[in-house]
Amino acid sequence: MRVICRRLAGTTFSERLLILDGLTAFGLFAVTAMLVCYALEERSAWFILAFSAACALGSLYGFLQGAWPFGLVEAIWALVALRRWLNARQMRATRG
């Protein structure tokens, strides 16, 4: 951590914003997708499925970065959202 802090010490704020590795970018994408899909769930059941997939990506990110509790919780949320999507799809089929 000290090496990173020393390396960033001589950089400007805008230069520090540009320092983004692939794993961090993946995590940012996953969390952004979760937020957008959650906000749009009322519009279509497909957004519930997309939220489930985004939670699975967030889970993968958590495990890849070494934060297994985050990965575990996101995996559970992915299963909960998948169950919600199945229920929403079944309810829509019964309504016609």
Secondary structure, 3 states (H helix, E strand, C coil): CHHHHHHHHCCCHHHHHCCCCHHHHHHHHHHHHHHHHHHCCCCCHHHHHHHHHHHHHHHHHHHHHCCHHHHHHHHHHHHHHHHHHHHHHHHHHHHC
